[in-house]
């Protein structure tokens, strides 16, 4: 937290500690053990209620993070998404915490003409010359394998939709919707990374194998890993 909210080359840990102590004095936060020398802080029930009612977070009824999601019991999913972002930053991006500013969560992808609409758990915009984008779906073990497969297939439907552009009375041309209206600087449709969490590791491997079979023949690039493997820096599985 200190690295994210404070300026470069400054130590914000004391600032964060003071803020957490002030929240504790108000009964909104409490400590719950330590990791090494660092205390673990949690919101109290009163703190969660204050956050949900404070109107400081955007209202996203369909989102897996945010105030309404906490009230709906989706907090573990938001925590798992955060763990995924940190693990990917620390292992794949070699600990480059500057890339934390290039993540967005709960990014809606919709095509009004077809009625297709879904939220991507996290999107990473890598600051390269081609403005590379990577899409991330986090399954916390709470959905069926069939539903997980349908969510992955939604990306193919999104990637395959084309729009016609041209002056009236001319032949015109068609363009991929995503390239014209969403990721205008990307040369290819972004890679989709699926991260499996929330279960024992051998069960996550079973879900990975099932997903591999369920998306056979899909025409977008899909890579899969489990959260424990990602945290250990182990390779991804390319399944499509």
WOSUL-V217181 format. One record per residue. N is the residue number from 0. RES is the residue in three letters. SS is DSSP state (h for helix, s for strand, l for the rest). PHI is phi in radians with two decimals (NA if undefined). OMEGA is omega in degrees with one decimal (none if undefined). Layout:
n:N res:RES ss:SS phi:PHI omega:OMEGA
n:N res:RES ss:SS phi:PHI omega:OMEGA
This chain:
n:0 res:UNK ss:l phi:NA omega:-179.2
n:1 res:UNK ss:h phi:-1.08 omega:-179.6
n:2 res:UNK ss:h phi:-1.16 omega:-175.4
n:3 res:UNK ss:h phi:-1.35 omega:-169.3
n:4 res:UNK ss:h phi:-1.68 omega:-178.5
n:5 res:UNK ss:l phi:-1.98 omega:-176.8
n:6 res:UNK ss:l phi:-1.19 omega:177.0
n:7 res:UNK ss:l phi:-1.08 omega:175.6
n:8 res:UNK ss:l phi:1.06 omega:175.2
n:9 res:UNK ss:l phi:-2.16 omega:-177.8
n:10 res:UNK ss:l phi:-1.73 omega:-176.8
n:11 res:UNK ss:l phi:-1.67 omega:-175.2
n:12 res:UNK ss:h phi:-1.13 omega:180.0
n:13 res:UNK ss:h phi:-1.14 omega:177.4
n:14 res:UNK ss:h phi:-1.09 omega:-179.2
n:15 res:UNK ss:h phi:-1.15 omega:179.0
n:16 res:UNK ss:h phi:-1.04 omega:179.5
n:17 res:UNK ss:h phi:-1.10 omega:-179.5
n:18 res:UNK ss:h phi:-1.10 omega:-179.4
n:19 res:UNK ss:h phi:-1.17 omega:178.4
n:20 res:UNK ss:h phi:-1.13 omega:177.4
n:21 res:UNK ss:h phi:-1.14 omega:176.9
n:22 res:UNK ss:h phi:-1.13 omega:179.2
n:23 res:UNK ss:h phi:-1.14 omega:179.1
n:24 res:UNK ss:h phi:-1.12 omega:178.4
n:25 res:UNK ss:l phi:-1.51 omega:-179.0
n:26 res:UNK ss:l phi:1.36 omega:-176.4
n:27 res:UNK ss:l phi:-1.75 omega:-179.1
n:28 res:UNK ss:s phi:-2.50 omega:179.7
n:29 res:UNK ss:s phi:-2.66 omega:178.1
n:30 res:UNK ss:s phi:-1.63 omega:-178.1
n:31 res:UNK ss:s phi:-2.49 omega:179.1
n:32 res:UNK ss:s phi:1.47 omega:-178.2
n:33 res:UNK ss:s phi:-2.42 omega:167.4
n:34 res:UNK ss:s phi:-2.03 omega:-171.7
n:35 res:UNK ss:l phi:1.14 omega:179.2
n:36 res:UNK ss:l phi:-1.62 omega:-172.7
n:37 res:UNK ss:s phi:-1.66 omega:177.2
n:38 res:UNK ss:s phi:-1.31 omega:175.1
n:39 res:UNK ss:s phi:-1.69 omega:-178.2
n:40 res:UNK ss:s phi:-1.94 omega:174.8
n:41 res:UNK ss:s phi:-2.31 omega:170.1
n:42 res:UNK ss:s phi:-1.30 omega:170.5
n:43 res:UNK ss:l phi:-1.36 omega:176.1
n:44 res:UNK ss:h phi:-1.03 omega:177.1
n:45 res:UNK ss:h phi:-1.10 omega:178.1
n:46 res:UNK ss:h phi:-1.16 omega:177.5
n:47 res:UNK ss:h phi:-1.10 omega:179.6
n:48 res:UNK ss:h phi:-1.14 omega:179.5
n:49 res:UNK ss:h phi:-1.11 omega:178.9
n:50 res:UNK ss:h phi:-1.14 omega:-177.9
n:51 res:UNK ss:h phi:-1.16 omega:-175.5
n:52 res:UNK ss:h phi:-1.72 omega:-173.1
n:53 res:UNK ss:l phi:-1.46 omega:179.8
n:54 res:UNK ss:l phi:1.01 omega:177.7
n:55 res:UNK ss:l phi:-1.68 omega:177.4
n:56 res:UNK ss:l phi:-1.98 omega:177.8
n:57 res:UNK ss:l phi:-1.12 omega:179.4
n:58 res:UNK ss:l phi:-1.43 omega:-178.8
n:59 res:UNK ss:l phi:-2.29 omega:-175.5
n:60 res:UNK ss:l phi:-1.00 omega:-176.8
n:61 res:UNK ss:l phi:-1.63 omega:-172.1
n:62 res:UNK ss:l phi:-1.40 omega:176.2
n:63 res:UNK ss:l phi:-1.59 omega:175.9
n:64 res:UNK ss:l phi:-2.31 omega:178.4
n:65 res:UNK ss:l phi:1.81 omega:-171.4
n:66 res:UNK ss:h phi:-1.09 omega:-177.6
n:67 res:UNK ss:h phi:-1.15 omega:178.7
n:68 res:UNK ss:h phi:-1.16 omega:177.7
n:69 res:UNK ss:h phi:-1.10 omega:178.4
n:70 res:UNK ss:h phi:-1.12 omega:-178.2
n:71 res:UNK ss:l phi:-1.47 omega:178.4
n:72 res:UNK ss:l phi:1.50 omega:-178.1
n:73 res:UNK ss:l phi:-1.69 omega:-179.9
n:74 res:UNK ss:h phi:-0.97 omega:180.0
n:75 res:UNK ss:h phi:-1.00 omega:179.0
n:76 res:UNK ss:h phi:-1.16 omega:178.9
n:77 res:UNK ss:h phi:-1.11 omega:177.4
n:78 res:UNK ss:h phi:-1.12 omega:-179.8
n:79 res:UNK ss:h phi:-1.13 omega:176.4
n:80 res:UNK ss:h phi:-1.09 omega:177.8
n:81 res:UNK ss:h phi:-1.09 omega:178.1
n:82 res:UNK ss:h phi:-1.07 omega:178.7
n:83 res:UNK ss:h phi:-1.10 omega:-179.2
n:84 res:UNK ss:h phi:-1.08 omega:179.9
n:85 res:UNK ss:h phi:-1.14 omega:-179.3
n:86 res:UNK ss:h phi:-1.14 omega:180.0
n:87 res:UNK ss:h phi:-1.14 omega:178.8
n:88 res:UNK ss:h phi:-1.11 omega:-174.6
n:89 res:UNK ss:h phi:-1.32 omega:-174.8
n:90 res:UNK ss:h phi:-1.76 omega:-176.3
n:91 res:UNK ss:l phi:-1.30 omega:-179.4
n:92 res:UNK ss:l phi:-1.60 omega:175.4
n:93 res:UNK ss:l phi:0.99 omega:175.3
n:94 res:UNK ss:l phi:1.26 omega:-178.9
n:95 res:UNK ss:l phi:-1.36 omega:-175.2
n:96 res:UNK ss:h phi:-1.20 omega:175.4
n:97 res:UNK ss:h phi:-1.10 omega:-179.9
n:98 res:UNK ss:h phi:-1.26 omega:176.8
n:99 res:UNK ss:h phi:-1.07 omega:-179.4
n:100 res:UNK ss:h phi:-1.32 omega:-178.0
n:101 res:UNK ss:h phi:-1.79 omega:176.3
n:102 res:UNK ss:s phi:-1.68 omega:168.8
n:103 res:UNK ss:s phi:-2.21 omega:179.0
n:104 res:UNK ss:s phi:-1.96 omega:178.8
n:105 res:UNK ss:s phi:0.92 omega:-179.8
n:106 res:UNK ss:s phi:-1.64 omega:-177.3
n:107 res:UNK ss:s phi:-1.41 omega:172.5
n:108 res:UNK ss:s phi:-2.09 omega:-174.8
n:109 res:UNK ss:s phi:-2.48 omega:173.1
n:110 res:UNK ss:s phi:-2.19 omega:-172.9
n:111 res:UNK ss:l phi:-1.05 omega:-174.9
n:112 res:UNK ss:l phi:-1.11 omega:-177.1
n:113 res:UNK ss:l phi:-1.81 omega:-178.2
n:114 res:UNK ss:l phi:1.43 omega:179.7
n:115 res:UNK ss:s phi:-1.31 omega:178.5
n:116 res:UNK ss:s phi:-2.71 omega:177.2
n:117 res:UNK ss:s phi:-2.69 omega:179.4
n:118 res:UNK ss:s phi:-1.83 omega:173.6
n:119 res:UNK ss:s phi:-1.58 omega:-174.3
n:120 res:UNK ss:s phi:-1.04 omega:179.7
n:121 res:UNK ss:s phi:-2.70 omega:177.3
n:122 res:UNK ss:s phi:-2.23 omega:178.3
n:123 res:UNK ss:s phi:-1.92 omega:173.6
n:124 res:UNK ss:s phi:-1.77 omega:-178.1
n:125 res:UNK ss:l phi:-1.37 omega:-175.5
n:126 res:UNK ss:l phi:-1.31 omega:176.8
n:127 res:UNK ss:l phi:-1.99 omega:-178.2
n:128 res:UNK ss:l phi:-1.08 omega:-178.9
n:129 res:UNK ss:l phi:-1.64 omega:180.0
n:130 res:UNK ss:l phi:0.92 omega:-177.0
n:131 res:UNK ss:l phi:-1.10 omega:-179.0
n:132 res:UNK ss:s phi:-2.17 omega:177.0
n:133 res:UNK ss:s phi:-2.27 omega:-177.2
n:134 res:UNK ss:s phi:-1.87 omega:-176.1
n:135 res:UNK ss:s phi:-2.29 omega:172.0
n:136 res:UNK ss:s phi:-2.01 omega:179.5
n:137 res:UNK ss:s phi:-1.98 omega:174.3
n:138 res:UNK ss:s phi:-1.80 omega:-177.1
n:139 res:UNK ss:l phi:-1.63 omega:176.4
n:140 res:UNK ss:l phi:1.34 omega:-175.9
n:141 res:UNK ss:l phi:-1.80 omega:-179.1
n:142 res:UNK ss:l phi:-1.91 omega:178.7
n:143 res:UNK ss:l phi:-1.24 omega:178.7
n:144 res:UNK ss:h phi:-1.12 omega:179.5
n:145 res:UNK ss:h phi:-1.13 omega:179.5
n:146 res:UNK ss:h phi:-1.17 omega:177.6
n:147 res:UNK ss:h phi:-1.06 omega:178.8
n:148 res:UNK ss:h phi:-1.11 omega:179.3
n:149 res:UNK ss:h phi:-1.09 omega:179.0
n:150 res:UNK ss:h phi:-1.12 omega:177.9
n:151 res:UNK ss:h phi:-1.19 omega:178.8
n:152 res:UNK ss:h phi:-1.13 omega:176.1
n:153 res:UNK ss:h phi:-1.01 omega:-179.3
n:154 res:UNK ss:h phi:-1.19 omega:176.8
n:155 res:UNK ss:h phi:-1.17 omega:178.2
n:156 res:UNK ss:h phi:-1.10 omega:178.6
n:157 res:UNK ss:h phi:-1.19 omega:-177.4
n:158 res:UNK ss:h phi:-1.18 omega:-174.8
n:159 res:UNK ss:h phi:-1.50 omega:-177.7
n:160 res:UNK ss:l phi:-1.30 omega:-178.8
n:161 res:UNK ss:s phi:-2.08 omega:179.5
n:162 res:UNK ss:s phi:-2.12 omega:179.7
n:163 res:UNK ss:s phi:-1.61 omega:176.9
n:164 res:UNK ss:s phi:-2.36 omega:179.3
n:165 res:UNK ss:l phi:2.78 omega:179.4
n:166 res:UNK ss:l phi:-1.20 omega:179.5
n:167 res:UNK ss:l phi:-1.05 omega:179.8
n:168 res:UNK ss:l phi:1.56 omega:178.5
n:169 res:UNK ss:l phi:-1.95 omega:179.7
n:170 res:UNK ss:l phi:-1.19 omega:179.2
n:171 res:UNK ss:l phi:1.16 omega:178.3
n:172 res:UNK ss:s phi:-2.50 omega:174.0
n:173 res:UNK ss:s phi:-1.90 omega:-179.7
n:174 res:UNK ss:s phi:-2.32 omega:172.4
n:175 res:UNK ss:s phi:-1.06 omega:-179.2
n:176 res:UNK ss:h phi:-0.97 omega:-175.0
n:177 res:UNK ss:h phi:-1.11 omega:-176.3
n:178 res:UNK ss:h phi:-1.33 omega:-178.6
n:179 res:UNK ss:h phi:-1.51 omega:-170.2
n:180 res:UNK ss:h phi:-2.09 omega:-176.4
n:181 res:UNK ss:l phi:-2.20 omega:-176.2
n:182 res:UNK ss:l phi:-1.96 omega:-167.9
n:183 res:UNK ss:l phi:-1.25 omega:-177.2
n:184 res:UNK ss:l phi:-1.76 omega:-179.2
n:185 res:UNK ss:l phi:-1.49 omega:179.8
n:186 res:UNK ss:l phi:-1.43 omega:179.4
n:187 res:UNK ss:l phi:-2.23 omega:176.4
n:188 res:UNK ss:l phi:-1.08 omega:-174.8
n:189 res:UNK ss:l phi:-1.00 omega:174.1
n:190 res:UNK ss:s phi:-1.16 omega:176.8
n:191 res:UNK ss:s phi:-1.85 omega:177.9
n:192 res:UNK ss:s phi:-1.90 omega:178.1
n:193 res:UNK ss:s phi:-1.91 omega:-179.1
n:194 res:UNK ss:s phi:-1.99 omega:-177.6
n:195 res:UNK ss:s phi:-1.81 omega:-177.1
n:196 res:UNK ss:l phi:-2.55 omega:170.6
n:197 res:UNK ss:l phi:1.52 omega:179.2
n:198 res:UNK ss:l phi:-2.39 omega:175.6
n:199 res:UNK ss:l phi:-1.11 omega:-168.3
n:200 res:UNK ss:h phi:-1.11 omega:179.8
n:201 res:UNK ss:h phi:-1.20 omega:175.8
n:202 res:UNK ss:h phi:-1.27 omega:175.5
n:203 res:UNK ss:h phi:-1.12 omega:177.0
n:204 res:UNK ss:h phi:-1.12 omega:177.1
n:205 res:UNK ss:h phi:-1.12 omega:178.4
n:206 res:UNK ss:h phi:-1.17 omega:177.2
n:207 res:UNK ss:h phi:-1.09 omega:179.8
n:208 res:UNK ss:h phi:-1.13 omega:178.4
n:209 res:UNK ss:h phi:-1.16 omega:178.9
n:210 res:UNK ss:h phi:-1.14 omega:177.8
n:211 res:UNK ss:h phi:-1.01 omega:179.2
n:212 res:UNK ss:h phi:-1.20 omega:-174.9
n:213 res:UNK ss:h phi:-1.27 omega:-178.0
n:214 res:UNK ss:l phi:-1.88 omega:178.9
n:215 res:UNK ss:l phi:-1.02 omega:180.0
n:216 res:UNK ss:l phi:1.66 omega:178.4
n:217 res:UNK ss:l phi:-1.16 omega:-172.2
n:218 res:UNK ss:l phi:-1.85 omega:171.4
n:219 res:UNK ss:l phi:-1.93 omega:-178.4
n:220 res:UNK ss:l phi:-1.36 omega:-178.1
n:221 res:UNK ss:s phi:-2.22 omega:176.4
n:222 res:UNK ss:s phi:-2.10 omega:-175.9
n:223 res:UNK ss:s phi:-2.24 omega:172.6
n:224 res:UNK ss:s phi:-2.66 omega:172.0
n:225 res:UNK ss:s phi:-1.63 omega:179.8
n:226 res:UNK ss:h phi:-1.07 omega:177.0
n:227 res:UNK ss:h phi:-1.07 omega:178.8
n:228 res:UNK ss:h phi:-1.14 omega:179.4
n:229 res:UNK ss:h phi:-1.09 omega:179.9
n:230 res:UNK ss:h phi:-1.14 omega:177.0
n:231 res:UNK ss:l phi:-1.53 omega:178.6
n:232 res:UNK ss:l phi:1.36 omega:-178.6
n:233 res:UNK ss:l phi:-1.47 omega:-172.9
n:234 res:UNK ss:l phi:-1.12 omega:175.5
n:235 res:UNK ss:l phi:-1.51 omega:173.1
n:236 res:UNK ss:s phi:-1.76 omega:174.3
n:237 res:UNK ss:s phi:-1.53 omega:-174.4
n:238 res:UNK ss:l phi:-1.94 omega:178.7
n:239 res:UNK ss:l phi:-2.80 omega:none
